[in-house]
Amino acid sequence: MSRPAPYSTLRLERNGSIATLTLARASHANALDLTMSRDLLHAAIELDEDPDVRAVILTGEGKMFCAGGDLAGMKEAGARAPAYIKELAGNLHLAISRLARMRTPVIAAVNGTAAGAGFSLVCATDLAIAAESAKFTMAYTGAGLSPDGSSSYFLPRIIGQRRTLELMLTNRVLNSELALEWGLVNQVVPLDELMATAEKLAGQLASGPTFAYGVVKRLIVNSAYDSLESQMEHETRGIADCARTKDGQEGIAAFLEKRRPQFTGN
C-alpha cells in the first residue's frame, strides 16, 4: 500500500510484519497536542488498513512513555479550551477505536512514566510490557479534569472498579511491580531489555493466526455489554468464520497431523 508523508510527532516503522509506533515529542514528555492526536489517528488508520502488518508495538521516545494531554496547549487555547479538548480527545478516541478493533494485536512497551492519556493508551492496548522504571498515574483530577482516552471503559475491566476509582480520585502513582501485581501490565523487564522483549512477543504474534486474533479482540470488547446468549452467538459466528480461513484450516490439519502450524495471516 502507498505510504503517507512522514508524521511530525511520531515515528511509524516497519520490520517485516511488525510495526513500531513511537510517540516522538520527547522534549515535551511525549504529551499529546492537536498535531500528535491527528498523527496518531492517521497512523492508526494506516495500520488498520495494512494487511501486511500482523503485530504493532506502541512505545515512547526518551525517558517518558507519555505525560498525557498537553496542558500548555489547553491553557494557550484560553476561552477555546473546551473546543480544543473536544478536537484533541476526538482524534485520540478515533485512534484508540481503530487500534482496539483492528485484527492486529497491539503491544504497549512502556519505557517510562505513563500519565493521564498516556495511562489511558496503555489500558487500550491488548498486551503491555513495562520497564522496571515505569510509573503509572491517572493525573487528571490533579489538574481539575476528568479521564478520557478510554480509561473509564478499559481500566475497571482490567483492575476492578474500586482500584480504578482510587487511581482516578487520588492520582496514586503505581510503580511497575504494583502495576504487574494489579494486572495492569503483563510483564516487567529491565529498561535495556524492553524493546527486545516486546519485539520477541510481537514476532510470536506476527507468526500467528491474525484473523483469529481479531475475533478474540472483538469478543473481549463485546463481552463488556452483551448478554450471555448474544456473546455465545458472537463466539459461534467467530469460530465458524475462523474455520473458513486458510489459517483455520491449516491449524486444524496441523493439530491432527501432530505438527507445528504454518500460519500466513490469511
Buried (B, 14 or more C-beta within 10 A) or exposed (E): EEEEEEBEBBBBEEEEBBBBBBBBBBEBBBBBBBBBBBBBBBBBBBBBEBEEBBBBBBBBBBEBBBBBBBBEBBEEBEEEBEEBBEBBBEBBBBBBBBBBEBBBBBBBBBBBBBBBBBBBBBBBBBBBBBBBBBBBBBBBBEEEBEBBBBBBBBBBBBBEEEBBEBBBEEBEBBBBEBBBEBEBBBBBBEBEEBBEBBBEBBBEBBBBBBBBBBBBBBBEBBBEEBEEEEBEEBBEEBEEBBEEBEBBEBBEEBEEEEEEBEBEBE
